[in-house]
Amino acid sequence: MGKIVEKGKIQGLIDPDLDTHTAAYTLIAFHDGILLQWQRSRDLLEGPVFVKTFRHLLFKDLGVKGGGSPVVLRASRGRRHEGGEQNA
């Protein structure tokens, strides 16, 4: 996820002043929260509509240039890289 944040900074999609590590974990938390809410509210929410609304809010209403998803998020959680730190 950190690599995705760095790529977004280079592309001008993410504020370069944000801490990459913290931004990566924040995005993971945001995503996990969406999944948790959907699980808790399945009787009230339609999955495809919920995902479409999430993407719209995140990528259009919150100001990602050009709208739409700028990158495909394919993070492998829990992998360790040099230095023993855990990847976000």
N, C-alpha and C positions, 0 to 999 in steps of 0.2 A: 504494500500500500504506500510505503514511503516513496518508492520509485514513481508511482502514479502521481503523488503530490508534487514531487520534483519536476516531473514532466509538465504538469499543469502550471507550475511557476514559470518554466521556460516558455511555455506557450502564451503566457499572460492571462491564464484562466484562474489562477490562484495567486493571492497576494504574496509576493516574494518575502515580505517581512514576517510571515507566519512561520512558527517553528514546525519543521517538517514532521518530526516525530509526534508532536501533539496533534497536528492537523490530521495525520493518518489515523490515530486512535480516536479522534473525534468523529471522523467519517465512519469508522467501524461501529462506534457507539450509536450513531444516528441510524445506520442501517439495521443494527441489531434491535434497536428500539422499535423500528417500523415492523420488523418481523414479530416481535413480542406482542405489539398491539394487535396485529392481524390475528395472531394465535388466540389472544384473549377475546377478540371481538368477531370471530368468524360468523356468528349469527347476524351481525349487523353490517358486515362489510363484504363486498364482492371483491375477490382477489385481484382480477385484472383492472378493475376500476380504481382500487386502492393503490396499486403499483403505478398506474398511469397518473394519478393525482400526485403521488409522491414525486415522481420524475418531473412533472410539470412544475410543482412548487420549487423543487431543488434546482432544476436547470434553467427554468424560464423566469419564474417570479423572483428568485433570489439573485438573479443577475449574471448567470454564466453567459458570456458573449456568444451570440449566435443561436442560443437556445439548444435544446437537445443535449444528449449525453456526449461530452467531449472525449471520453475514453471508456473502454470496456473495463470494468473492475474485475480483475481475476487475481485476487490476493490469496496466497497460501498462508494461512495463519499458523503460527506456532513454529515456523521454521527459524532456525537460528543462523545468524551470519557471523562473520569475523568479529571478534571482540566479545562474543558470548551474549550480545544483546539480542533480544527477541524481535523479529520482524513484526511490524504493525500490519 
